[in-house]
Amino acid sequence: MLKDASNKLKIPGSVGIIPTDTVYGIVARAEDEQAVNRLYKLKSRDNKPGTVIAASLEQLEHLGFKHRYLKAVEQFWPGAISVIIPLSDPNLKYLHQGKMSLAVRLPDSSELKRLLSETGPLLTTSANEPNNPTAINIDEAKKYFGDSVDFYIDGGNLSNRLPSTIIRIIDDAIDVVREGAVKIDDATMEP
């Protein structure tokens, strides 16, 4: 199903809707500044960066995340936990929107990992308009985005899925930014 997205995402500036490991997401190649800017414009996201999903830590390092930050949180992956990590590269301001950090995750879906291996890291955010529920099927996504995206990949009804849990590590404590698919019971990191 997702293999159809690979070639479409490799077209410069391409933005589409796919089923991620959590919910339907609007996606763009993270290294494609034109596509990322287009995604943010479609979502009316100013100063609210999305999440980067990748197949491996190496892909995230290649994108510009520092190895030490990734190694410190790798125990959370693969899975539906997005971790906000510093990203200080000024050339990536288009991606982090001046926040100097970005949520990242390594999904636990073999099909999605195959796609990410082919496309490189993707920037994603939920497939919805601001202040509206996330699309649970392709028909809802099409109502939100119509012809403004380049393609849709139908993954069926995803109403049983929650968005990723978003956390930030402060010293050795876990700050839950958004409760989602994974419940964080422990407020401190394991050694």
DRENTORKOL-383746 format. One record per residue (C-alpha): residue number from 1; residue in one letter; x, y, z. Coordinates in Angstrom, 1 decimal, padded with zeros to 4 digits. Layout:
N
<node num="NUM" residu="A" px="X" py="Y" pz="Z"/>
...
//
This chain:
191
<node num="1" residu="M" px="000.0" py="000.0" pz="000.0"/>
<node num="2" residu="L" px="002.6" py="002.6" pz="001.0"/>
<node num="3" residu="K" px="005.0" py="001.6" pz="-001.8"/>
<node num="4" residu="D" px="002.9" py="003.8" pz="-004.1"/>
<node num="5" residu="A" px="003.8" py="006.8" pz="-001.9"/>
<node num="6" residu="S" px="007.6" py="006.4" pz="-002.4"/>
<node num="7" residu="N" px="007.9" py="007.7" pz="-006.0"/>
<node num="8" residu="K" px="005.3" py="010.4" pz="-005.4"/>
<node num="9" residu="L" px="007.2" py="011.7" pz="-002.4"/>
<node num="10" residu="K" px="010.4" py="011.9" pz="-004.4"/>
<node num="11" residu="I" px="008.9" py="014.5" pz="-006.7"/>
<node num="12" residu="P" px="010.2" py="017.9" pz="-005.5"/>
<node num="13" residu="G" px="007.6" py="019.8" pz="-003.4"/>
<node num="14" residu="S" px="005.3" py="016.8" pz="-003.1"/>
<node num="15" residu="V" px="002.9" py="016.5" pz="-000.2"/>
<node num="16" residu="G" px="000.5" py="013.6" pz="000.5"/>
<node num="17" residu="I" px="-001.7" py="011.9" pz="003.0"/>
<node num="18" residu="I" px="-000.7" py="008.4" pz="004.2"/>
<node num="19" residu="P" px="-001.6" py="006.1" pz="007.1"/>
<node num="20" residu="T" px="001.3" py="006.4" pz="009.5"/>
<node num="21" residu="D" px="002.0" py="004.0" pz="012.4"/>
<node num="22" residu="T" px="-000.5" py="006.1" pz="014.4"/>
<node num="23" residu="V" px="-003.0" py="008.2" pz="012.5"/>
<node num="24" residu="Y" px="-003.5" py="009.6" pz="009.0"/>
<node num="25" residu="G" px="-000.7" py="012.1" pz="008.4"/>
<node num="26" residu="I" px="000.0" py="014.7" pz="005.9"/>
<node num="27" residu="V" px="003.6" py="014.1" pz="004.9"/>
<node num="28" residu="A" px="006.5" py="015.6" pz="003.0"/>
<node num="29" residu="R" px="010.2" py="014.7" pz="002.7"/>
<node num="30" residu="A" px="012.0" py="016.4" pz="005.5"/>
<node num="31" residu="E" px="015.0" py="017.3" pz="003.3"/>
<node num="32" residu="D" px="012.7" py="019.0" pz="000.7"/>
<node num="33" residu="E" px="012.3" py="022.6" pz="002.0"/>
<node num="34" residu="Q" px="009.7" py="023.4" pz="-000.7"/>
<node num="35" residu="A" px="007.5" py="020.4" pz="000.4"/>
<node num="36" residu="V" px="007.9" py="021.2" pz="004.1"/>
<node num="37" residu="N" px="006.9" py="024.8" pz="003.6"/>
<node num="38" residu="R" px="003.9" py="023.7" pz="001.5"/>
<node num="39" residu="L" px="002.9" py="021.2" pz="004.3"/>
<node num="40" residu="Y" px="003.1" py="024.0" pz="007.0"/>
<node num="41" residu="K" px="001.1" py="026.3" pz="004.8"/>
<node num="42" residu="L" px="-001.6" py="023.7" pz="004.2"/>
<node num="43" residu="K" px="-001.9" py="023.1" pz="007.9"/>
<node num="44" residu="S" px="-001.7" py="026.8" pz="008.8"/>
<node num="45" residu="R" px="001.2" py="025.9" pz="011.1"/>
<node num="46" residu="D" px="003.2" py="028.8" pz="012.0"/>
<node num="47" residu="N" px="005.6" py="028.3" pz="014.9"/>
<node num="48" residu="K" px="004.3" py="024.8" pz="015.6"/>
<node num="49" residu="P" px="006.6" py="022.3" pz="013.9"/>
<node num="50" residu="G" px="005.4" py="018.8" pz="013.0"/>
<node num="51" residu="T" px="007.2" py="015.5" pz="013.8"/>
<node num="52" residu="V" px="009.9" py="013.8" pz="011.8"/>
<node num="53" residu="I" px="009.6" py="010.1" pz="011.4"/>
<node num="54" residu="A" px="012.6" py="008.0" pz="010.2"/>
<node num="55" residu="A" px="013.6" py="004.5" pz="009.5"/>
<node num="56" residu="S" px="016.8" py="004.7" pz="011.7"/>
<node num="57" residu="L" px="018.9" py="006.8" pz="014.0"/>
<node num="58" residu="E" px="021.3" py="007.2" pz="011.1"/>
<node num="59" residu="Q" px="018.7" py="008.9" pz="008.9"/>
<node num="60" residu="L" px="018.0" py="011.3" pz="011.7"/>
<node num="61" residu="E" px="021.8" py="012.0" pz="012.2"/>
<node num="62" residu="H" px="022.1" py="012.5" pz="008.4"/>
<node num="63" residu="L" px="019.3" py="015.1" pz="008.6"/>
<node num="64" residu="G" px="021.1" py="017.0" pz="011.3"/>
<node num="65" residu="F" px="020.2" py="015.7" pz="014.7"/>
<node num="66" residu="K" px="023.2" py="015.1" pz="017.0"/>
<node num="67" residu="H" px="024.1" py="011.5" pz="017.9"/>
<node num="68" residu="R" px="024.3" py="012.2" pz="021.6"/>
<node num="69" residu="Y" px="020.7" py="013.4" pz="021.8"/>
<node num="70" residu="L" px="019.4" py="010.4" pz="019.8"/>
<node num="71" residu="K" px="021.4" py="007.9" pz="021.8"/>
<node num="72" residu="A" px="020.0" py="009.3" pz="025.0"/>
<node num="73" residu="V" px="016.4" py="008.6" pz="024.0"/>
<node num="74" residu="E" px="016.7" py="005.5" pz="021.7"/>
<node num="75" residu="Q" px="015.1" py="003.3" pz="024.3"/>
<node num="76" residu="F" px="011.7" py="004.8" pz="023.4"/>
<node num="77" residu="W" px="011.9" py="003.4" pz="019.8"/>
<node num="78" residu="P" px="010.6" py="001.9" pz="017.8"/>
<node num="79" residu="G" px="007.1" py="002.9" pz="018.8"/>
<node num="80" residu="A" px="004.5" py="005.6" pz="019.1"/>
<node num="81" residu="I" px="006.5" py="007.9" pz="021.2"/>
<node num="82" residu="S" px="007.8" py="011.2" pz="019.7"/>
<node num="83" residu="V" px="010.6" py="012.8" pz="021.5"/>
<node num="84" residu="I" px="011.4" py="016.5" pz="021.2"/>
<node num="85" residu="I" px="015.1" py="016.8" pz="020.5"/>
<node num="86" residu="P" px="017.3" py="019.9" pz="020.0"/>
<node num="87" residu="L" px="018.0" py="020.7" pz="016.3"/>
<node num="88" residu="S" px="020.3" py="023.8" pz="016.2"/>
<node num="89" residu="D" px="021.3" py="023.7" pz="012.5"/>
<node num="90" residu="P" px="020.3" py="027.1" pz="011.1"/>
<node num="91" residu="N" px="019.9" py="025.6" pz="007.7"/>
<node num="92" residu="L" px="017.0" py="023.6" pz="009.0"/>
<node num="93" residu="K" px="015.0" py="026.5" pz="010.3"/>
<node num="94" residu="Y" px="012.4" py="025.7" pz="007.6"/>
<node num="95" residu="L" px="011.9" py="022.4" pz="009.4"/>
<node num="96" residu="H" px="011.9" py="023.5" pz="013.1"/>
<node num="97" residu="Q" px="010.4" py="026.9" pz="012.4"/>
<node num="98" residu="G" px="012.9" py="028.7" pz="014.6"/>
<node num="99" residu="K" px="012.1" py="026.5" pz="017.7"/>
<node num="100" residu="M" px="015.6" py="024.9" pz="017.6"/>
<node num="101" residu="S" px="014.0" py="021.5" pz="018.4"/>
<node num="102" residu="L" px="011.7" py="019.0" pz="016.8"/>
<node num="103" residu="A" px="009.8" py="015.9" pz="017.7"/>
<node num="104" residu="V" px="011.1" py="012.8" pz="016.2"/>
<node num="105" residu="R" px="010.2" py="009.1" pz="016.2"/>
<node num="106" residu="L" px="011.2" py="005.7" pz="014.7"/>
<node num="107" residu="P" px="007.9" py="003.9" pz="013.9"/>
<node num="108" residu="D" px="007.2" py="000.3" pz="014.7"/>
<node num="109" residu="S" px="005.7" py="-000.6" pz="011.3"/>
<node num="110" residu="S" px="007.7" py="-002.6" pz="008.9"/>
<node num="111" residu="E" px="005.7" py="-001.2" pz="005.9"/>
<node num="112" residu="L" px="006.3" py="002.4" pz="007.0"/>
<node num="113" residu="K" px="010.0" py="001.7" pz="007.7"/>
<node num="114" residu="R" px="010.4" py="000.4" pz="004.2"/>
<node num="115" residu="L" px="008.9" py="003.6" pz="002.8"/>
<node num="116" residu="L" px="011.2" py="005.7" pz="005.0"/>
<node num="117" residu="S" px="014.2" py="003.7" pz="003.9"/>
<node num="118" residu="E" px="013.3" py="004.7" pz="000.3"/>
<node num="119" residu="T" px="012.3" py="008.3" pz="000.9"/>
<node num="120" residu="G" px="014.4" py="009.3" pz="003.8"/>
<node num="121" residu="P" px="012.9" py="011.0" pz="006.9"/>
<node num="122" residu="L" px="009.4" py="012.5" pz="006.5"/>
<node num="123" residu="L" px="007.9" py="015.5" pz="008.2"/>
<node num="124" residu="T" px="004.4" py="014.6" pz="009.3"/>
<node num="125" residu="T" px="001.5" py="016.1" pz="011.2"/>
<node num="126" residu="S" px="-002.1" py="014.8" pz="011.6"/>
<node num="127" residu="A" px="-004.4" py="015.0" pz="008.7"/>
<node num="128" residu="N" px="-006.9" py="017.6" pz="009.8"/>
<node num="129" residu="E" px="-007.6" py="021.3" pz="009.7"/>
<node num="130" residu="P" px="-006.7" py="023.3" pz="012.9"/>
<node num="131" residu="N" px="-009.1" py="022.7" pz="015.8"/>
<node num="132" residu="N" px="-010.8" py="019.8" pz="014.0"/>
<node num="133" residu="P" px="-010.5" py="016.0" pz="014.7"/>
<node num="134" residu="T" px="-007.9" py="014.0" pz="012.8"/>
<node num="135" residu="A" px="-009.2" py="012.2" pz="009.7"/>
<node num="136" residu="I" px="-010.0" py="008.6" pz="010.5"/>
<node num="137" residu="N" px="-010.4" py="007.6" pz="006.9"/>
<node num="138" residu="I" px="-009.4" py="008.8" pz="003.4"/>
<node num="139" residu="D" px="-012.9" py="010.4" pz="002.7"/>
<node num="140" residu="E" px="-012.5" py="012.6" pz="005.8"/>
<node num="141" residu="A" px="-008.9" py="013.5" pz="004.7"/>
<node num="142" residu="K" px="-010.2" py="014.5" pz="001.3"/>
<node num="143" residu="K" px="-012.9" py="016.7" pz="002.8"/>
<node num="144" residu="Y" px="-010.1" py="018.6" pz="004.7"/>
<node num="145" residu="F" px="-007.5" py="018.8" pz="001.8"/>
<node num="146" residu="G" px="-009.3" py="018.1" pz="-001.5"/>
<node num="147" residu="D" px="-007.0" py="018.7" pz="-004.4"/>
<node num="148" residu="S" px="-004.5" py="020.7" pz="-002.3"/>
<node num="149" residu="V" px="-002.3" py="017.6" pz="-001.7"/>
<node num="150" residu="D" px="-000.7" py="015.5" pz="-004.5"/>
<node num="151" residu="F" px="-001.9" py="012.0" pz="-003.4"/>
<node num="152" residu="Y" px="-003.8" py="010.0" pz="-000.9"/>
<node num="153" residu="I" px="-002.9" py="006.4" pz="000.3"/>
<node num="154" residu="D" px="-005.9" py="004.6" pz="001.7"/>
<node num="155" residu="G" px="-005.2" py="002.6" pz="004.9"/>
<node num="156" residu="G" px="-008.8" py="002.0" pz="005.8"/>
<node num="157" residu="N" px="-010.5" py="003.1" pz="009.0"/>
<node num="158" residu="L" px="-008.0" py="004.2" pz="011.6"/>
<node num="159" residu="S" px="-010.5" py="005.3" pz="014.3"/>
<node num="160" residu="N" px="-009.0" py="002.8" pz="016.7"/>
<node num="161" residu="R" px="-005.6" py="004.5" pz="016.6"/>
<node num="162" residu="L" px="-004.3" py="007.4" pz="018.8"/>
<node num="163" residu="P" px="-001.7" py="009.9" pz="017.8"/>
<node num="164" residu="S" px="001.8" py="009.4" pz="019.2"/>
<node num="165" residu="T" px="002.7" py="010.4" pz="022.7"/>
<node num="166" residu="I" px="005.0" py="013.4" pz="022.6"/>
<node num="167" residu="I" px="007.6" py="013.8" pz="025.4"/>
<node num="168" residu="R" px="010.4" py="016.1" pz="026.2"/>
<node num="169" residu="I" px="013.4" py="015.1" pz="028.4"/>
<node num="170" residu="I" px="014.3" py="017.7" pz="031.0"/>
<node num="171" residu="D" px="017.4" py="016.7" pz="033.0"/>
<node num="172" residu="D" px="016.4" py="013.1" pz="033.8"/>
<node num="173" residu="A" px="012.7" py="013.7" pz="034.0"/>
<node num="174" residu="I" px="010.1" py="013.0" pz="031.3"/>
<node num="175" residu="D" px="007.7" py="015.9" pz="030.5"/>
<node num="176" residu="V" px="004.6" py="014.6" pz="028.7"/>
<node num="177" residu="V" px="003.7" py="017.2" pz="026.1"/>
<node num="178" residu="R" px="000.8" py="015.2" pz="024.6"/>
<node num="179" residu="E" px="-000.7" py="012.0" pz="026.0"/>
<node num="180" residu="G" px="-001.3" py="009.6" pz="023.1"/>
<node num="181" residu="A" px="-000.9" py="006.0" pz="022.0"/>
<node num="182" residu="V" px="001.7" py="005.1" pz="024.7"/>
<node num="183" residu="K" px="001.0" py="005.9" pz="028.4"/>
<node num="184" residu="I" px="004.0" py="007.2" pz="030.3"/>
<node num="185" residu="D" px="003.7" py="005.9" pz="033.8"/>
<node num="186" residu="D" px="007.2" py="006.7" pz="035.1"/>
<node num="187" residu="A" px="008.2" py="010.4" pz="035.3"/>
<node num="188" residu="T" px="011.9" py="009.6" pz="035.2"/>
<node num="189" residu="M" px="014.2" py="008.0" pz="032.6"/>
<node num="190" residu="E" px="015.6" py="004.6" pz="033.2"/>
<node num="191" residu="P" px="019.4" py="004.5" pz="033.6"/>
//
